[in-house]
Amino acid sequence: MTHRDHVGPTCSLKFMVLLVALSPELLFLGVGVQLQDNGYDGLLVAIHPRVSEDQNLISNIKEMITEASFYLFNATKRRVFFRNIKILIPATWKANNYSKVKQESYEKANVIVTDWYGAHGDDPYTLQYRGCGKEGKYIHFTSNFLLNDRLTAGYGSRGRVFVHEWAHLRWGVFDEYNSEKPFYVNGKNQIKTTRCSSDITGIFVCEKGPCPQENCIIGKLFKEGCMFIYNSTQNTTASIMFMQSLSSVVEFCNASTHNQEAPNLQNQMCSLRSAWDVITDSADFTHSFPMNGTELPLPPMFSLVQAGNKVVCLVLDVSSKMAEADRFLRLQQAAEFYLMQVVDIHTFVGIASFSSKGEIRAQLHQIKSDDDRKLLVSNLPTSVSSEAEPSICSGLKKGFEVVEKLNGKAYGSVMILVTSGDDKHIGNCLLTVLSSGSTIHSIALGSSVVENLEELSHLTGGLKFFVPDKSNSNSMIDAFSKIPSGTGDVFQQRIQLESMGEDVKPHHQLKSTVTVDNSVGNDTTFLVTWQTSGPPEIVLFEPNGRKYYTNDFIPNLALQTARLRIPGTAKPGVWTYMLNNTHHSLQALRMTVTSRASRSAVPPATVEAFVERDSTHFPQPVMIYASVRKGFYPILNASVTATVEPETGDPIRLTLFDDGAGADIIRNDGIYSRYFFSFTVNGRHSLKVHVSYSPSIGGLAHSIPGSHALYVPGYIADGNIQMNAPWKPAGMSEEEQKWGFTRVSSGGSFSVLGVPADPHPNIFPPCKIIDLEAINAEEELTLSWTAPGEDYDQGQANSYEIRMSKSLQNIQQDFNNAILVNTSKINPQQAGTMEIFTFSPKLYTNGPEHQPDGETQESQRIYVAIQAIDRNSLKSAVSNIVQASLFIPSDPAPVLARDHLILKGVLAAMGLTGIICLTIVVIHCTLNRKKKGTKLI
């Protein structure tokens, strides 16, 4: 679960009252960007540790956001500006009197600066995955974009670009250009360029210079070598989401300037609504008002922070409740795994435990070798206390004592809090936790943990996990494996390849495979854990057939673990393992496989799992996401499975898709998504995602998805064409990959409330159709969409309701009274199947609906939307709205003006020639008859 995606409920009322009463400024610690008195506070910009040190980079970031603040203030009509910004300097740069980090880390940043692997050239972009009006994940800049002034000719000033990307990130609006569909046929059967507003002017340019439109467009194809170049001087003021580089552009497109016909993402994702309409509906605008007067806000304030030594303290519950359901044993196994395999070298690590009182078990010790790791493992608690009521605050207090001995403060430190207790007094130390500057990752064990435990993580920007009381669950190790280093450097992180657990019958075995691909292989470790008595019989096969046995593994019989570290770089390919239960009773056996990057020049494939919000109330679904990437490039056609473990009951598995339908808003962006609504109990749920990839089926996208700032190829200035340097996308070279890969990642936890105890009726509707498209074909209209399910995106809907209107406002606000289309011949298909339906709009458009101004009888624009209906008559939300034009011309194909004149001339000439020929034939025949008549006489 990413820190950027913690958009769940706010703190409990008790916590919020305490915060405001004691120290209002602490309210904004660890919880991201906040808008207060028209100013944004808490914006975090993080520079990747592999970016070369350059002080000009810091200066240019400051200049960019300062310019953006004033530009944004005017563009939003004096509504919002940037007040306080933090820039996270990587630890790889030299110390320069920077402030020490508190809870800031690369993973929490709103804006990231990297320069490795091209990232679609130098295009600034924002990763959006949640749809119209929803916040995005992050803004991405390359260091070259921020340092190379020549790029501003194509993108515009950096401050303007920042506002373009900020609108993507904060308000969930989309681009108003379309590089793949640079032109379209409008409602008057004219060919237009895709833009917003439509008042922006320019000319077509061919290889040799300006050329008429008909030389660039053949039928409906755009001729190669042609482009549309815009005038550098414009009269229009919109739009920032189209071409922020134009000096006249100072506004977002609103209802009066928005181009509803343009085939762009803004129209597709937001049902033809303008960017300004979406922005003004945001929480930022509903809770703020324009500033009075004419004065501009003050320039933003910048703080430069840098991480020092990495400091981690394990704060472990040893109360008597930890003895239940093997909780304590699994805690010991997971803590050993973290200390031996996960935590980075050179990190300072301490250990504290607590029951009713806290205790320091190990002061800070820096990890320099495996011996240091083993020493820390030896200090893990070995038994539980007889006291049943734990004091979480006492444990955290001891944890702070441990970390503060290094530099006198806990700034930048990390607490890993593990507990199964129901501590009602957790709020007593909230202020201490928030002011400490430490990040708290919480791991809740079992169903009796205090409800407010996760608030400590939420308010400090930490992760939260849940471990159910199931002996075959590997959730505890998965949680420790997910805890980040905070640097964002994937080359230094341990990557989890496998996580498997089963209850194995006596004299049976757990057998499976794991693929080690050639991007990983260093420090590859196989960890076996078991539940009771001695170890199982272990057999491990390398891809070349070499075998490892139980005696090749290093056991820790006290903790019931056995570990094998493969020397050097593990051979790529499929590894097979078998765990044989040689005992006479049922045995929970678990296997965990981790590795690190094998090469510093090629990033390994990674998976990041997360949910849209931390909690939901029945029957609202949870949206599950998994981002599967290699560097920044999406991995396509992977097999992605999510496993959800509730507090009680069996795990629930579902397949995630990257198909641009249902919960997945954009196809092939590497973010696999699905609705989860199979709620059986209230309480916490644990999420884990497993990814498998086959090179024969999948592939690596050759460009970065997301909403990109437009690079303008050139302008027309004073009648002259001034071209910019050619835009060069830096696609990642895809090397031949003989093997696939497997990955596992914890997605943290989420909570569900309000699930009825008794069996409940079917109350889940089909999901909203988000990919409706319309294509005109003479007098017919063909619609296509992805079929939803009976329940959200599962099963098969019962019927469809398609409605149309000549008024966009009517269909947006009163769908049920729009014109109904006969859909009785449609038999809904299984969810995920492409549906196609063709009908004649003329049969339905002769009704009494008012015809919009500007529409003629030869061109009538119509708007169409669809709902799915299940067997219980539950309806989905109204789909995205599409528009089409009804033509009643003599020639339905778009005809250019010059071609039309030529065609008329040709037809006239042909007609005249025909008349002359006919006259000659008639005269000739007449003369022949006369000659024949004369001869007879």
HUDA-V609458 format. One record per residue. N is the residue number from 1. PHI is phi in whole degrees, -180 to 180 (999 if undefined). PSI is psi as a letter, one per 20 degrees, with the letter a starting at -180 (* if undefined). NEAR is the number of other C-alpha atoms within 8 Angstrom. Layout:
# HUDA-V609458
{{N,PHI,PSI,NEAR} {N,PHI,PSI,NEAR}}
This chain:
# HUDA-V609458
{{1,999,p,11} {2,-85,q,11} {3,-69,h,10} {4,-70,i,12} {5,-105,j,11} {6,-79,n,10} {7,-117,k,8} {8,-78,a,8} {9,-66,q,7} {10,-74,r,4} {11,-60,r,8} {12,-63,q,7} {13,-58,h,6} {14,-62,g,7} {15,-65,g,10} {16,-66,g,9} {17,-61,g,8} {18,-63,g,8} {19,-63,g,12} {20,-65,h,9} {21,-70,g,7} {22,-89,g,7} {23,-162,n,8} {24,-58,h,8} {25,-67,h,6} {26,-74,i,9} {27,-61,h,8} {28,-100,j,10} {29,-74,p,12} {30,75,i,10} {31,-111,j,9} {32,85,a,11} {33,-75,p,9} {34,-126,q,8} {35,-103,p,9} {36,-141,p,7} {37,53,l,5} {38,72,i,12} {39,-113,q,10} {40,-86,p,14} {41,-117,q,12} {42,89,j,11} {43,-65,p,12} {44,-116,p,14} {45,-110,p,13} {46,-121,p,15} {47,-97,p,13} {48,-66,q,13} {49,-63,i,12} {50,-92,j,9} {51,-79,p,10} {52,-63,q,6} {53,-65,p,5} {54,-159,o,6} {55,-66,h,6} {56,-64,h,7} {57,-63,g,10} {58,-64,g,9} {59,-60,g,8} {60,-71,h,10} {61,-63,g,9} {62,-61,g,9} {63,-63,g,9} {64,-61,g,11} {65,-74,h,12} {66,-64,g,12} {67,-62,g,11} {68,-62,h,13} {69,-61,g,13} {70,-71,h,12} {71,-64,g,12} {72,-67,g,11} {73,-59,g,12} {74,-74,h,10} {75,-66,h,10} {76,-97,j,9} {77,58,l,7} {78,68,k,9} {79,-94,g,13} {80,-138,q,10} {81,-155,r,12} {82,-97,p,13} {83,-107,g,11} {84,-127,p,12} {85,-128,p,14} {86,-112,p,12} {87,-113,o,13} {88,-88,o,16} {89,-86,p,11} {90,-66,q,12} {91,-67,i,10} {92,-75,i,6} {93,-88,q,9} {94,-66,q,5} {95,-65,p,7} {96,-147,l,4} {97,59,k,4} {98,-74,q,8} {99,-70,q,8} {100,-83,q,10} {101,-64,q,13} {102,-108,e,12} {103,-109,j,14} {104,-82,q,11} {105,-154,r,10} {106,-60,h,13} {107,-66,h,10} {108,-94,i,12} {109,-70,q,14} {110,-83,h,12} {111,-130,p,11} {112,-118,q,14} {113,-121,o,13} {114,-136,r,12} {115,-143,k,11} {116,-106,q,6} {117,65,k,8} {118,74,g,11} {119,47,l,15} {120,60,l,10} {121,68,c,9} {122,-108,j,11} {123,-59,p,13} {124,-68,q,13} {125,-152,r,12} {126,-125,p,15} {127,-85,o,12} {128,-115,p,14} {129,-142,j,10} {130,-118,j,9} {131,98,a,9} {132,-65,p,10} {133,79,j,11} {134,-109,q,9} {135,-65,q,11} {136,-89,a,13} {137,-95,g,12} {138,-165,r,13} {139,-100,p,14} {140,-120,p,11} {141,-124,q,14} {142,-90,q,13} {143,-65,h,11} {144,-65,h,8} {145,-60,h,12} {146,-80,i,12} {147,-109,h,9} {148,-92,o,8} {149,-68,h,7} {150,-66,h,5} {151,-72,i,9} {152,-67,h,10} {153,-64,h,9} {154,-91,h,13} {155,-99,h,14} {156,93,r,12} {157,-62,q,9} {158,-63,h,12} {159,-64,h,14} {160,-66,g,14} {161,-62,g,14} {162,-60,g,11} {163,-66,g,12} {164,-56,g,12} {165,-73,h,15} {166,-62,h,10} {167,-64,h,11} {168,-63,g,15} {169,-67,g,15} {170,-85,h,9} {171,-113,i,13} {172,69,k,16} {173,-97,r,13} {174,-126,r,12} {175,-67,q,13} {176,-106,j,14} {177,-109,r,12} {178,-151,o,11} {179,-66,h,5} {180,-84,h,4} {181,-127,m,8} {182,-73,i,9} {183,-145,r,8} {184,-156,r,11} {185,-98,p,10} {186,-86,a,10} {187,-68,i,12} {188,-103,j,8} {189,65,k,12} {190,-109,q,10} {191,-88,p,10} {192,-128,q,8} {193,-83,q,9} {194,-75,o,14} {195,-163,r,11} {196,-155,o,16} {197,-82,r,12} {198,-74,i,9} {199,-82,i,6} {200,-68,p,11} {201,-111,r,8} {202,180,a,9} {203,-137,r,10} {204,-81,p,13} {205,-127,p,12} {206,-99,a,12} {207,-63,h,6} {208,-104,j,5} {209,130,a,7} {210,-58,q,8} {211,-151,q,10} {212,-67,q,7} {213,-58,h,7} {214,-68,i,9} {215,-79,i,9} {216,-104,i,14} {217,-122,o,10} {218,-112,o,9} {219,64,d,5} {220,-122,k,5} {221,-110,q,6} {222,-90,o,8} {223,-67,p,9} {224,-64,p,5} {225,94,i,6} {226,-99,q,11} {227,-155,r,8} {228,-104,o,9} {229,-107,p,12} {230,-90,q,11} {231,-69,p,11} {232,-70,h,9} {233,-106,p,8} {234,-127,r,10} {235,-97,i,6} {236,-84,q,9} {237,-106,j,9} {238,-129,q,14} {239,-145,q,14} {240,-65,h,14} {241,-82,i,12} {242,-102,f,12} {243,-140,n,9} {244,-66,i,15} {245,-74,h,12} {246,-71,p,10} {247,-64,h,8} {248,-78,i,10} {249,-80,o,13} {250,-135,j,13} {251,-138,r,10} {252,-89,q,11} {253,-63,p,16} {254,-112,a,10} {255,-60,h,9} {256,-85,h,5} {257,-109,i,10} {258,-68,p,12} {259,-95,n,9} {260,-71,h,8} {261,-84,i,8} {262,-64,p,12} {263,-82,m,10} {264,-118,r,11} {265,-66,h,12} {266,-60,g,15} {267,-68,g,15} {268,-67,g,13} {269,-77,h,12} {270,-112,k,14} {271,52,l,10} {272,71,j,11} {273,-78,q,12} {274,-75,q,14} {275,-60,g,13} {276,-66,h,10} {277,-62,g,10} {278,-66,g,15} {279,-63,g,13} {280,-71,i,9} {281,-86,i,8} {282,-73,r,10} {283,-63,h,6} {284,-58,h,8} {285,-90,h,11} {286,-74,i,9} {287,-112,j,6} {288,-142,r,9} {289,-132,q,8} {290,-58,q,8} {291,-73,q,7} {292,-76,r,4} {293,85,a,4} {294,-122,i,4} {295,-74,q,4} {296,-83,q,5} {297,-69,r,6} {298,-67,q,5} {299,-61,q,9} {300,-62,q,11} {301,-102,p,7} {302,-115,p,9} {303,-120,p,9} {304,-103,p,10} {305,-124,q,12} {306,-142,p,13} {307,-74,q,12} {308,-99,c,8} {309,-65,q,7} {310,-76,p,10} {311,-130,p,11} {312,-131,p,13} {313,-130,p,16} {314,-83,p,13} {315,-118,o,15} {316,-115,p,13} {317,-76,p,15} {318,-123,k,15} {319,-68,r,17} {320,-63,h,12} {321,-66,i,9} {322,-71,i,14} {323,-80,i,10} {324,-77,q,8} {325,53,k,8} {326,58,k,11} {327,-61,g,11} {328,-67,g,11} {329,-62,g,8} {330,-67,h,9} {331,-63,g,9} {332,-59,g,11} {333,-63,g,13} {334,-69,h,11} {335,-66,h,11} {336,-63,g,9} {337,-57,g,11} {338,-63,g,12} {339,-70,h,12} {340,-84,h,11} {341,-125,h,7} {342,-98,g,11} {343,-62,p,9} {344,-68,q,9} {345,-64,q,7} {346,77,j,9} {347,-78,q,12} {348,-88,p,12} {349,-128,p,14} {350,-130,r,16} {351,-136,p,17} {352,-131,q,17} {353,-133,r,15} {354,-157,q,17} {355,-128,d,16} {356,-81,i,11} {357,-131,q,9} {358,-93,q,14} {359,-147,p,9} {360,-89,p,11} {361,-102,h,11} {362,-152,p,10} {363,-70,r,9} {364,-57,p,13} {365,-137,p,10} {366,-82,p,9} {367,-85,o,13} {368,-121,i,7} {369,-157,r,7} {370,-65,h,8} {371,-64,h,6} {372,-65,h,11} {373,-65,g,11} {374,-64,h,10} {375,-63,g,8} {376,-66,h,13} {377,-61,h,11} {378,-66,i,6} {379,-95,j,9} {380,-66,q,10} {381,-62,q,9} {382,-110,i,4} {383,-153,r,5} {384,-95,r,11} {385,-86,r,9} {386,-84,i,6} {387,-84,p,9} {388,-89,h,10} {389,-100,o,11} {390,-82,q,15} {391,-114,n,14} {392,-61,h,12} {393,-63,h,10} {394,-65,h,11} {395,-66,g,18} {396,-65,h,11} {397,-60,g,9} {398,-67,h,12} {399,-62,g,16} {400,-65,h,10} {401,-59,h,8} {402,-64,g,14} {403,-74,h,16} {404,-74,i,10} {405,-72,i,9} {406,-80,g,7} {407,-129,j,7} {408,88,i,6} {409,-137,r,9} {410,-97,j,13} {411,-53,p,11} {412,78,i,16} {413,-81,r,15} {414,-126,p,11} {415,-109,p,13} {416,-106,o,13} {417,-97,p,12} {418,-120,p,11} {419,-153,q,12} {420,-121,j,13} {421,-93,q,12} {422,-104,m,10} {423,-90,o,11} {424,-75,i,6} {425,-104,k,7} {426,-64,h,12} {427,-68,i,7} {428,-66,h,7} {429,-111,j,8} {430,-60,g,10} {431,-63,h,9} {432,-63,g,7} {433,-63,g,11} {434,-68,h,12} {435,-80,i,7} {436,-70,h,11} {437,80,j,14} {438,-99,q,15} {439,-100,p,14} {440,-113,o,14} {441,-96,p,13} {442,-111,p,15} {443,-126,o,13} {444,-96,p,13} {445,-109,p,14} {446,80,a,11} {447,-97,i,9} {448,-102,j,8} {449,-69,q,13} {450,-55,p,9} {451,-63,h,6} {452,-88,j,8} {453,-56,g,11} {454,-66,i,9} {455,-64,h,8} {456,-60,g,13} {457,-73,g,15} {458,-59,g,13} {459,-78,i,11} {460,-107,j,16} {461,77,k,14} {462,-93,r,13} {463,-91,q,14} {464,-134,p,13} {465,-132,q,11} {466,-132,p,14} {467,-120,o,12} {468,-74,r,14} {469,-84,m,12} {470,-129,p,6} {471,-64,h,9} {472,-93,j,10} {473,-83,p,12} {474,-102,j,10} {475,-63,h,12} {476,-65,g,11} {477,-66,h,11} {478,-60,h,12} {479,-64,g,12} {480,-63,h,12} {481,-67,h,11} {482,-83,i,8} {483,-64,p,8} {484,-79,r,4} {485,-81,h,8} {486,93,i,7} {487,-94,h,10} {488,80,j,9} {489,-90,o,9} {490,-67,h,8} {491,-72,i,9} {492,-101,i,8} {493,-95,q,11} {494,-84,p,10} {495,-112,p,9} {496,-87,p,13} {497,-97,h,14} {498,-153,q,12} {499,-150,o,12} {500,-136,p,8} {501,-149,p,11} {502,-148,q,10} {503,-85,o,10} {504,-104,p,12} {505,-68,q,10} {506,-56,p,11} {507,62,k,9} {508,-114,r,9} {509,-137,q,10} {510,-100,o,10} {511,-126,p,8} {512,-161,a,7} {513,-130,q,8} {514,-140,p,11} {515,-99,p,13} {516,-101,o,17} {517,-88,r,11} {518,-79,i,10} {519,-88,i,11} {520,-124,a,12} {521,136,h,17} {522,-76,q,11} {523,55,k,13} {524,-75,p,14} {525,-132,p,11} {526,-106,p,11} {527,-117,p,11} {528,-110,p,11} {529,-126,q,12} {530,-139,r,12} {531,-96,g,10} {532,-139,q,6} {533,50,b,5} {534,-81,r,6} {535,-70,q,10} {536,-76,r,11} {537,-81,p,11} {538,-111,p,11} {539,-132,p,11} {540,-128,p,11} {541,-109,p,12} {542,-74,r,11} {543,-59,h,11} {544,-88,j,5} {545,100,i,6} {546,-62,q,7} {547,-112,q,8} {548,-120,q,9} {549,-120,a,10} {550,-56,h,9} {551,-73,i,5} {552,-84,i,7} {553,-88,q,9} {554,-92,o,8} {555,-89,q,8} {556,-128,n,8} {557,-64,h,9} {558,-66,h,4} {559,-98,i,8} {560,60,l,15} {561,-134,q,13} {562,-143,p,13} {563,-129,p,11} {564,-129,o,10} {565,-103,p,8} {566,-76,p,9} {567,-68,q,7} {568,67,c,7} {569,-107,p,10} {570,-62,q,11} {571,-66,p,9} {572,-71,q,11} {573,134,a,10} {574,-92,p,11} {575,-100,q,12} {576,-118,p,12} {577,-127,q,11} {578,-134,p,12} {579,-116,o,12} {580,-98,p,11} {581,-82,o,13} {582,-89,j,9} {583,-92,r,8} {584,-97,j,6} {585,-138,r,6} {586,-60,p,9} {587,-134,p,13} {588,-82,o,12} {589,-117,p,16} {590,-137,q,14} {591,-127,p,12} {592,-127,p,12} {593,-124,p,12} {594,-131,r,13} {595,-158,r,14} {596,-130,r,14} {597,-58,q,15} {598,-91,h,10} {599,-138,q,8} {600,-81,i,7} {601,-100,i,4} {602,-125,o,6} {603,-72,q,12} {604,-77,q,11} {605,-67,q,9} {606,-133,q,11} {607,-131,p,12} {608,-126,o,12} {609,-105,q,15} {610,-162,r,12} {611,-118,r,13} {612,-67,h,12} {613,-143,q,13} {614,-77,i,12} {615,-152,q,10} {616,-145,r,12} {617,-120,p,9} {618,-51,p,10} {619,-101,j,9} {620,-64,p,7} {621,-78,r,9} {622,-105,p,11} {623,-96,p,12} {624,-102,p,14} {625,-128,q,13} {626,-142,o,14} {627,-93,o,12} {628,-114,o,13} {629,-145,r,12} {630,-125,o,12} {631,69,c,9} {632,-102,i,8} {633,-91,p,15} {634,-67,q,16} {635,-102,p,13} {636,-100,q,12} {637,59,k,9} {638,-80,q,11} {639,-97,o,9} {640,-122,p,13} {641,-124,p,11} {642,-100,p,13} {643,-118,p,12} {644,-111,p,11} {645,-112,o,13} {646,-79,r,13} {647,-63,h,12} {648,-135,q,8} {649,98,r,7} {650,-79,q,6} {651,-63,q,8} {652,-117,p,8} {653,-115,q,8} {654,-148,q,8} {655,-86,p,9} {656,-98,q,14} {657,-128,q,9} {658,-120,l,16} {659,-113,j,8} {660,70,k,12} {661,-138,r,14} {662,64,c,14} {663,-76,i,9} {664,-95,o,16} {665,-86,h,11} {666,-129,p,10} {667,-75,p,9} {668,59,k,11} {669,-104,j,11} {670,80,j,12} {671,-106,o,13} {672,-93,p,13} {673,-140,r,13} {674,-169,q,15} {675,-80,p,12} {676,-120,p,8} {677,-144,j,8} {678,-83,m,5} {679,-82,p,8} {680,-114,h,6} {681,-142,r,11} {682,-78,r,10} {683,109,a,10} {684,-78,q,12} {685,-133,p,13} {686,-98,q,16} {687,-121,p,13} {688,-138,q,15} {689,-123,p,14} {690,-116,p,12} {691,-121,p,13} {692,-127,q,11} {693,-138,p,12} {694,-118,p,10} {695,-64,i,10} {696,-77,i,4} {697,-111,g,8} {698,-94,a,11} {699,-171,r,8} {700,-103,p,10} {701,-62,q,10} {702,-93,j,7} {703,-148,r,11} {704,-89,p,11} {705,-75,r,8} {706,121,r,9} {707,-94,o,12} {708,-103,q,10} {709,-71,p,12} {710,-74,p,10} {711,-94,o,8} {712,-88,p,10} {713,-68,h,11} {714,174,r,11} {715,-137,r,12} {716,-101,o,13} {717,-124,p,10} {718,54,k,4} {719,80,i,5} {720,-106,q,6} {721,-86,p,9} {722,-120,o,8} {723,-89,q,7} {724,-87,r,9} {725,-59,q,6} {726,-57,p,5} {727,-79,p,6} {728,-123,o,5} {729,-68,p,9} {730,-96,m,10} {731,-63,q,10} {732,-78,p,9} {733,-70,p,4} {734,-95,o,5} {735,-75,q,4} {736,-63,p,4} {737,-119,o,7} {738,-75,h,5} {739,-112,q,13} {740,-84,b,13} {741,-154,r,12} {742,-128,q,13} {743,-143,q,13} {744,-135,q,13} {745,-149,p,13} {746,-75,q,15} {747,-107,j,13} {748,77,b,14} {749,-137,r,12} {750,-143,r,13} {751,-116,q,11} {752,-125,p,15} {753,-124,q,10} {754,82,j,8} {755,-72,p,12} {756,-68,q,7} {757,-73,h,5} {758,-84,q,4} {759,-55,p,5} {760,-107,q,6} {761,-69,r,4} {762,-69,o,5} {763,-121,j,7} {764,-99,o,9} {765,-82,r,12} {766,-63,q,17} {767,-77,r,13} {768,-67,p,13} {769,-79,p,19} {770,-116,j,12} {771,-124,k,12} {772,-63,p,14} {773,-131,q,8} {774,-131,p,11} {775,-131,p,8} {776,-78,p,10} {777,-139,n,7} {778,55,d,7} {779,-96,j,10} {780,-113,q,10} {781,-123,p,14} {782,-107,p,12} {783,-104,q,11} {784,-138,q,12} {785,-164,r,12} {786,-90,p,13} {787,-65,p,15} {788,-82,a,19} {789,-108,r,15} {790,-63,g,16} {791,-120,o,13} {792,51,d,13} {793,-109,k,14} {794,-125,p,9} {795,91,b,10} {796,-145,p,14} {797,-66,r,19} {798,-92,h,11} {799,-162,r,10} {800,-124,q,12} {801,-124,o,11} {802,-108,p,12} {803,-130,q,14} {804,-139,q,13} {805,-156,q,13} {806,-86,i,12} {807,-121,p,11} {808,-62,g,9} {809,-62,h,7} {810,-62,g,10} {811,-75,h,16} {812,-72,g,7} {813,-103,i,6} {814,-144,m,9} {815,-58,h,10} {816,-66,i,5} {817,-105,j,6} {818,-76,r,11} {819,-68,p,9} {820,-88,p,9} {821,-99,q,9} {822,-71,o,6} {823,-117,k,8} {824,-64,h,5} {825,-87,i,5} {826,-89,p,8} {827,-107,o,7} {828,-54,p,11} {829,-94,r,9} {830,-61,q,11} {831,-52,p,13} {832,96,i,10} {833,-87,q,8} {834,-78,p,8} {835,-104,q,10} {836,-134,p,8} {837,-143,p,8} {838,-118,p,8} {839,-151,r,7} {840,-104,o,9} {841,-61,h,10} {842,-60,h,8} {843,-67,i,6} {844,-118,i,10} {845,-104,j,8} {846,-96,j,6} {847,-79,a,5} {848,-84,j,4} {849,-59,q,7} {850,-67,p,6} {851,-89,p,7} {852,-59,q,7} {853,-60,q,4} {854,90,i,4} {855,-88,q,9} {856,-112,r,6} {857,-66,h,6} {858,-78,i,9} {859,-144,o,13} {860,-119,o,12} {861,-83,p,11} {862,-125,q,13} {863,-123,p,14} {864,-130,q,12} {865,-147,r,14} {866,-143,q,12} {867,-126,q,14} {868,-102,q,16} {869,-128,p,17} {870,-97,a,15} {871,-66,h,8} {872,-95,j,6} {873,67,j,6} {874,-78,p,11} {875,-108,q,10} {876,-73,r,12} {877,-65,q,8} {878,-65,p,10} {879,-67,r,12} {880,-61,q,14} {881,-95,p,11} {882,-115,q,13} {883,-123,q,10} {884,-147,r,12} {885,-121,p,12} {886,-94,p,13} {887,-107,q,11} {888,-128,l,8} {889,-92,r,6} {890,-69,h,4} {891,-124,o,5} {892,-70,i,9} {893,-79,q,5} {894,-64,p,10} {895,-120,p,8} {896,-78,q,9} {897,-58,g,6} {898,-66,g,7} {899,-62,h,9} {900,-65,g,9} {901,-64,g,8} {902,-62,g,8} {903,-62,g,8} {904,-63,h,8} {905,-65,g,8} {906,-64,g,8} {907,-64,h,8} {908,-64,g,8} {909,-63,g,8} {910,-63,g,8} {911,-64,g,8} {912,-63,g,8} {913,-61,g,8} {914,-63,g,8} {915,-63,g,8} {916,-60,g,8} {917,-62,g,8} {918,-64,g,8} {919,-62,g,8} {920,-61,g,8} {921,-63,g,8} {922,-62,g,8} {923,-61,g,8} {924,-61,g,8} {925,-64,g,8} {926,-62,g,8} {927,-63,h,8} {928,-64,h,8} {929,-64,g,8} {930,-61,g,8} {931,-62,g,8} {932,-63,h,8} {933,-65,h,8} {934,-66,g,7} {935,-62,h,6} {936,-66,h,5} {937,-69,*,4}}
